[in-house]
Amino acid sequence: MATVLPPPTKRVKTAAAERAREQQDLDGVPDDLGSVRVQFFDQANGKPTGAPVSIPVADATVKNLELLLNTLQGNDVSERIPYRFTYRPDLDLKSPPTDSAVDITSDLYRSIIRPGLKTTEDSLSLQFTPQAVFKVRAVSRCSSSIPGHGEAILATMFSPSSSSTMVSGSGDSTARIWDCDTGTPLHTLKGHTSWVLTVSWSPDDTTIATGSMDNTIRIWDPKTGQPLGGPMKGHTKWVSSLAWEPFHLQEPGKPRLASASKDATVRIWDVVSRRIEMVLSGHKGSVSCVRWGGTGTGLIYTSSHDKTVKVWHASNGTLAHTLAAHAHWVNHLALSTDFVLRTAYHDHTGTIPATDAEKREKAKSRFDKAATINNVTVERLVSASDDFTMYIWEPSTSTKPIARLLGHQKQVNHVTFSPDGLLIASAGFDNHVKLWNARDGKFITTLRAHVAPVYQTCFSPDSRLLVSASKDTTIKVWDVRTGKLSVDLPGHKDEVYAVDWSPDGGKVGSGGKDKAVRVWRH
């Protein structure tokens, strides 16, 4: 019989820990490296900020680079903006852009000098992108658990203007509007005759659309809870997804809505006259998701169980591209501009423009700011599929995918972009949430803690936190930068199907099989 080593004694353990600590200290930045010349460039327009500056390598941490850049820009101490820095080799060589960018995670030494990308003799060109100016705190407690629904809750969504109202759709054929500040029900939206599968709040905060298993769509007034007219009939099977026309593209007073259905069609509705404007038919299977993009005159993206993603012109309903790469059903789509399209002219300051023209102008400028990279307006699309993979697309430039994201061991159910457009989070039936770089599709980290399939994820508005809802009855909040679990939120008594983080960052709303809506806050 082989000799079994005895377990290590306490003394051996402490000695090993001490040794590990010493080795970690050796991993620090050497003091004798001198300094390096750095020049900052704005990622949105490529313009330099200030002249090249010489900084000591030992002090070239992200925090210090932020301080330096804020000083160069003349920002007040109270108005310091947090930045993210990337190094692009093609900037130094004045060559055309490539995707070989390196994110500066901790300091210049570890990210650039130690891997040998540059030496201290060279001058570095660093691109900066501002992170969210406001900071969202992780939700840590359940402020209210509100009963009311008679069946499982299938969808939740906060109002784009604030975190005080939320709408939920349920298997009891109703949708309900909740007052999240007091934890009480406001209105019950009755009318559907079967499960309410999807709810969508219009970006201007004036209407709610619900799609149901009874093949109809209904429009409601969130202030009164009354239906605005009768059901919108046309689909022959249930409605699986809804998308509003981006606010800055709407004709004044004539918002449009796109609905996707299991009958393999997508219908564009004029919400005011309640008529079908166009039917987009071309998919051969159930349409699982629809998204309405904000570039140009608008593009509509649809994903289907026929393994394809189709891109349509919103102006005339013609097919622009068919994106075929997946080997199984496509479950979900996300746009890099989803967050600004959802919130339109509502931002973290809470000021709302007075006139319609100003509102449209503000929505347009917010969209342009979110979608501009290197002076080009780019809207990226990511598709998640049952073939365990995801693809990133840029449909405006090419029908070939930019990147294929491999790593999930089972079906990928849900995918979402961070509000700043830099990260992608995907939730799979393999119990994992994975984070990816949205620029080149590189894998960043796996968030492991759920013990059952993860159904949905949602980023906080400042892109620093991520919340995930799972079959294991818990909601978990993750710190995106470290990839660690920030807060574990048990409380639901059964599977959690839907979760949403309010656009002002104040609250998280969730619902699931236990029929109660829960509101979480800091």
C-alpha positions, 0 to 999 in steps of 0.5 A: 500500500502506498504511503499516505502523507499526513495532513500538513500541520498548522506550522507548515501551513503558516510557513507556506502562507508566509512564503506565498506572501513574500513571493507576491511582494516580489511580483510588484513593479521594479523601482529601477525602470525609470519613466515612460512617455504617455499621450492620451487620445479620446476613443470617440474622435481620436483627438489627443488630449494634452502633450506627451507626459513623462511618468514614472513606471512605478506609479503608472497605475490606472488610478494615477493615470485617471488623476493625470488625465483629469488634471490635463482636462482641467476637471475640478476635484469634485467632477473627476471622471473615471476612465478606462484605458486601452493601448492600441499598437496601430495608433503608434504606427499610424496604421489602419485600426486593428482589433489588437487592443490591450486593456490596462487593468492594473498598471502599465508595467503589468499590461504593456511593459512586462509582456514586452509590447513596449519598452520604457524607451518608447512613447505610448499612445493610450486611448481613454473612454469615460466610465459612468459618471455616477456610481450604482451601489450593489443592492443588498436587501429585499425592500418588498415582496409584493404578492398579487399575481396568481401564477408565475411571473414571466417578465419584468421591466422598470419604467425608463424614467425612474425606479419607482414603477415597474411592470410585470407580466404573468401566467395569470393572464394579467400584467401589473404595475407596481409602486416600488417605493411603497411596495404596493400594487398600482394597477392590474392590466386585465384583458389578455386571455392567456399568459403574458409572455413579454412586457415593454415600456415605451422609451418616452414613458407614456405607454406599456405594451404587453404580448401574450399567448392569446396571439394579441398585443395590448397597449396600456396607459401606465398612469391609469392602468387603462387599456388604450383601445382594444387588442391588436390582432394579427398574429396567428400564434403567441407573441414572444418579443416586443421592441419599440421604435427608437425615440429619436427615429419616431415620427412625432406623435406616431410611435411604432412597435415591432412584435415577434411571434411563433407564427414565424412573422414580425409585425410592425404596428402603428400604435396610435391607429392600432394598424399593422404597417408591415409584416416581415415574413421570411423566417421559417421557424418561430421568431424568438427575439426582435430588436429595433436599432437606432442607426440611420433610418433604423434597422430591425434585427430578428432571431429565429428557431430557423438558426438565422438572424435577419436584418430588415430596413425599418423604413420599408420592411425589406430584408437587408441581410440574413446572418447565418452561422448558428447551428441551432435555434437562436434564442436571444439578441442584444444590441450594444445600444440597448440601454440608451434606446430603452431610456431615450432622453432620460438620464441619471440627472433626472432632468427632462427636456420641455419640448418634443423637439428638445427631447428628440435632440437629447435622445439623438445626442445620447444615442450618438455618444453611445454608438460612436467609436473612432468617429464611426457610428457602430451598432453591434449585435450579439446572438445567443443560441442553443448550439452553446455559442454566441456570435458578435455581428456588425450588420452595417459593415458585413454579414460575416461575424466579427467573433465567435464566443465559445465556452458555454457547456450547454444552451445559451439562454440570454445575452446582454451588453453593458450600458457602456457597450464594452462588455457582454454577459451571457447566461447559460443552462450550464449554471454559469454567467460568462463575461466577454470583451464586446470589442473583439469577443475575447473571453474575460471570466466566468462567474460561478456560484449558481447551482442551476441554469441561469435564466437572465442577467442585467447590468447596472446602469454604470456597467460596474455590477451585474445581476443574474437570476437563476433556477436555483431561487437566488439572485446574485450581484457580481462585481464586473471588474473583479469577476467576484460575487458581490452580494448573494440575494436569497429570498424567492421560494422558487425559480426566478425567471425575470430580473431587471435593474432600474435605469437610475440604478436605485432598485432591482426587480425580480419575479418568478415561479413563487408569484411574488414580485420582489424589489431589492435595494441598497 
